[in-house]
Amino acid sequence: MKASITNTSRAPQGVHAVTGLVFIEPGQSRDVDVADDYVERVKALPFLDAQWGDAASDPLDHDAGGKKGGSAPNDSPTERDDLKAQAKELGIDHAKNISTEKLRELIDAKLAA
């Protein structure tokens, strides 16, 4: 799986690519075709910052979903999805473009009532 990987540690790090072991120096980024059996390991390592798929070459793909747009880097899509589900369960009608903050406020008000 293709990724642009940045080494945020203070030591060189090795990544198992399809073509063999690739070393990334501290602070450097490299485009790597990560071996399939090593993808989960790269995702789990806190000192390797990886942008997967088309996001590696498209800075407008904020959620690495392969398309421009997506959630902004500071948003938590999981929290927003949870809030939308909770609002639906509580019968709260809301605009599709409601802010996460406002949705949270609506849910809190409904629960307090």
One Martini backbone bead per residue (centre of mass of N, CA, C, O) as a GRO file, in nm:
protein
  113
    1MET     BB    1   0.096   0.037   0.024
    2LYS     BB    2   0.079   0.362  -0.029
    3ALA     BB    3   0.315   0.608   0.118
    4SER     BB    4   0.379   0.890   0.321
    5ILE     BB    5   0.672   0.898   0.527
    6THR     BB    6   0.745   1.016   0.857
    7ASN     BB    7   1.021   1.072   1.069
    8THR     BB    8   0.988   1.163   1.428
    9SER     BB    9   1.245   1.068   1.517
   10ARG     BB   10   1.607   1.035   1.623
   11ALA     BB   11   1.605   0.782   1.426
   12PRO     BB   12   1.643   0.554   1.216
   13GLN     BB   13   1.396   0.396   0.999
   14GLY     BB   14   1.237   0.095   0.914
   15VAL     BB   15   1.070  -0.017   0.609
   16HIS     BB   16   0.863  -0.251   0.465
   17ALA     BB   17   0.886  -0.307   0.140
   18VAL     BB   18   0.834  -0.456  -0.155
   19THR     BB   19   1.162  -0.415  -0.222
   20GLY     BB   20   1.228  -0.367   0.085
   21LEU     BB   21   1.430  -0.209   0.291
   22VAL     BB   22   1.354   0.120   0.427
   23PHE     BB   23   1.514   0.417   0.506
   24ILE     BB   24   1.445   0.679   0.754
   25GLU     BB   25   1.528   0.973   0.841
   26PRO     BB   26   1.524   1.214   1.051
   27GLY     BB   27   1.261   1.422   0.929
   28GLN     BB   28   1.192   1.245   0.694
   29SER     BB   29   1.049   1.179   0.369
   30ARG     BB   30   0.876   0.893   0.208
   31ASP     BB   31   0.795   0.706  -0.062
   32VAL     BB   32   0.602   0.402   0.002
   33ASP     BB   33   0.562   0.052  -0.066
   34VAL     BB   34   0.402  -0.122   0.150
   35ALA     BB   35   0.388  -0.406   0.286
   36ASP     BB   36   0.108  -0.577   0.365
   37ASP     BB   37   0.231  -0.709   0.646
   38TYR     BB   38   0.318  -0.386   0.751
   39VAL     BB   39   0.089  -0.174   0.778
   40GLU     BB   40  -0.003  -0.200   1.079
   41ARG     BB   41   0.272  -0.128   1.199
   42VAL     BB   42   0.295   0.158   1.087
   43LYS     BB   43   0.029   0.260   1.221
   44ALA     BB   44   0.140   0.196   1.528
   45LEU     BB   45   0.375   0.385   1.495
   46PRO     BB   46   0.441   0.696   1.645
   47PHE     BB   47   0.713   0.778   1.455
   48LEU     BB   48   0.511   0.728   1.207
   49ASP     BB   49   0.398   0.942   0.950
   50ALA     BB   50   0.114   0.850   0.758
   51GLN     BB   51   0.011   0.880   0.412
   52TRP     BB   52  -0.242   0.734   0.242
   53GLY     BB   53  -0.242   0.704  -0.073
   54ASP     BB   54  -0.357   0.993  -0.217
   55ALA     BB   55  -0.264   1.167   0.030
   56ALA     BB   56   0.040   1.165  -0.040
   57SER     BB   57  -0.033   1.376  -0.303
   58ASP     BB   58  -0.293   1.514  -0.144
   59PRO     BB   59  -0.350   1.784   0.068
   60LEU     BB   60  -0.686   1.776   0.039
   61ASP     BB   61  -0.676   1.492   0.195
   62HIS     BB   62  -0.768   1.489   0.524
   63ASP     BB   63  -0.872   1.159   0.561
   64ALA     BB   64  -0.752   0.947   0.356
   65GLY     BB   65  -0.998   0.871   0.128
   66GLY     BB   66  -0.913   0.972  -0.184
   67LYS     BB   67  -1.036   1.266  -0.138
   68LYS     BB   68  -1.135   1.563  -0.141
   69GLY     BB   69  -1.143   1.658   0.185
   70GLY     BB   70  -1.316   1.605   0.455
   71SER     BB   71  -1.185   1.621   0.739
   72ALA     BB   72  -1.045   1.809   0.943
   73PRO     BB   73  -0.761   1.773   1.124
   74ASN     BB   74  -0.922   1.869   1.409
   75ASP     BB   75  -1.125   1.665   1.368
   76SER     BB   76  -1.361   1.411   1.496
   77PRO     BB   77  -1.527   1.177   1.328
   78THR     BB   78  -1.618   0.991   1.556
   79GLU     BB   79  -1.764   1.196   1.730
   80ARG     BB   80  -1.964   1.293   1.514
   81ASP     BB   81  -2.095   1.021   1.459
   82ASP     BB   82  -2.193   0.979   1.749
   83LEU     BB   83  -2.371   1.234   1.762
   84LYS     BB   84  -2.560   1.162   1.530
   85ALA     BB   85  -2.666   0.899   1.655
   86GLN     BB   86  -2.773   1.027   1.916
   87ALA     BB   87  -2.970   1.225   1.782
   88LYS     BB   88  -3.144   1.010   1.649
   89GLU     BB   89  -3.230   0.861   1.912
   90LEU     BB   90  -3.355   1.148   2.032
   91GLY     BB   91  -3.499   1.310   1.788
   92ILE     BB   92  -3.296   1.511   1.649
   93ASP     BB   93  -3.316   1.779   1.450
   94HIS     BB   94  -3.078   1.855   1.179
   95ALA     BB   95  -2.845   1.987   1.009
   96LYS     BB   96  -2.593   1.863   0.812
   97ASN     BB   97  -2.402   2.141   0.875
   98ILE     BB   98  -2.359   2.110   1.159
   99SER     BB   99  -2.188   2.161   1.421
  100THR     BB  100  -2.041   1.988   1.662
  101GLU     BB  101  -2.097   2.183   1.892
  102LYS     BB  102  -2.405   2.221   1.841
  103LEU     BB  103  -2.481   1.924   1.862
  104ARG     BB  104  -2.388   1.890   2.153
  105GLU     BB  105  -2.585   2.105   2.270
  106LEU     BB  106  -2.850   1.964   2.186
  107ILE     BB  107  -2.803   1.705   2.345
  108ASP     BB  108  -2.765   1.830   2.626
  109ALA     BB  109  -3.046   1.965   2.634
  110LYS     BB  110  -3.212   1.703   2.605
  111LEU     BB  111  -3.091   1.555   2.858
  112ALA     BB  112  -3.174   1.791   3.067
  113ALA     BB  113  -3.500   1.771   3.016
   0.00000   0.00000   0.00000
